[in-house]
């Protein structure tokens, strides 16, 4: 995951710094910076958890909570990009924006609650095998699939809103900006739905180490998609 993120960052470095240096400052630019660089903190935390040989179970639990929090905050900022785009597609309908923000906030509160209430009682251990370092969660809860169910429902709702608007305005609006917004929204939500459904099944069927890898991979992919599509729209 670290290699993949670094490769993407290097490939888009020129375009990104052009945007950062030449674009006007504002909330969207701040949103971009946070969404773009939170995965760096997430990956750093993951690497520290995996390779530090001197962690105790209590410290592992703290690091796992930090990792979960950063991952979910990263998803919040990535999703907010596309909530704003859906809002724009619907001609800045404030009622729709209020409904999206309220629903998303409720889902986020539920996800944080589920994640942390299941992390606190979980058992952590460090490997007894010489040369194998890092934190390992020896017990977990099946309830951790619920946040991905909530994310699936939310992204499906936004995908339906995007498709409904595209069908309504299919022949009335053919501008490059409008087409880009629709294409980006559909691509992002389709990718998000695919990863969310995959993580639902892996959370129910696979061991903890595999689940965590796919959870974090989804967080990173969503951040990359959101920021890449924003650069494409700006350019």
Secondary structure, DSSP 4 states (H G I P E B T S, - for coil): -HHHHHHHHHHTHHHHHHHHHHSPPSHHHHHHHHHHHHHHHHHHHHHHHHH-TT--HHHHHHHHHHHHHHHHHHHHHHHHHHHHHHHHHTTS-HHHHHHHHHHHHHHHHHHHHHHHHHHHT--EEE--STT--SEEES---GGGGHHHHHHHHHHHHHHHHHHHHHHHTTTT---HHHHHHHHHHHHHHHHHHHHHHHHHHHHHHS-HHHHHHHHHHHHHHHHHHHHHHHHHHH-
